Amino acid sequence: MVWTASQNAAAGIQNTQNSDNTDLAKASELNASVLKLFSEGKFEQAFPLAKRALELLEKALPKDAEPVNSAALNLAEVQYTRGKF
């Protein structure tokens, strides 16, 4: 299951200061899409979105930020479910 922490991460993204708000907003949208696709069993479609969300978050936030960690876990879960580990 994709971590519901990404929903919490999305809230954290909205409260983050000193970062590129456009990238953070896009990452939040992508994470929401990943959750939806994952719940629908559309793992192949979820993968590129999860990857892009992580890239955007890594660019905008410190590597140890909660939203970055949640996005990394989401990407790993999508990969695992796809059997690509």
MOKA-V428187 format. One record per pair of residues at least 12 apart in sequence whose ideal C-beta (glycine too) atoms are under 7 Angstrom apart, sorted by the first residue. I is the first residue (numbers start at 1). J is the second residue. If there is no record, write none. Layout:
I_J + I_J
This chain:
1_77 + 2_34 + 2_35 + 2_38 + 2_74 + 2_77 + 2_78 + 3_70 + 3_73 + 3_74 + 3_77 + 5_70 + 6_31 + 6_35 + 6_70 + 6_71 + 6_74 + 9_31 + 9_66 + 9_67 + 9_70 + 9_71 + 10_28 + 10_31 + 10_32 + 12_66 + 12_67 + 13_27 + 13_28 + 13_67 + 14_28 + 16_61 + 19_60 + 19_61 + 20_60 + 23_56 + 23_59 + 23_60 + 24_60 + 26_56 + 27_53 + 27_56 + 27_57 + 27_71 + 30_49 + 30_52 + 30_53 + 31_53 + 31_71 + 31_74 + 33_49 + 34_46 + 34_49 + 34_50 + 34_53 + 34_74 + 34_78 + 37_49 + 38_78 + 43_78 + 43_81 + 43_82 + 44_82 + 46_78 + 47_78 + 47_82 + 50_74 + 50_75 + 50_78 + 51_75 + 53_71 + 54_71 + 54_72 + 54_75 + 57_71
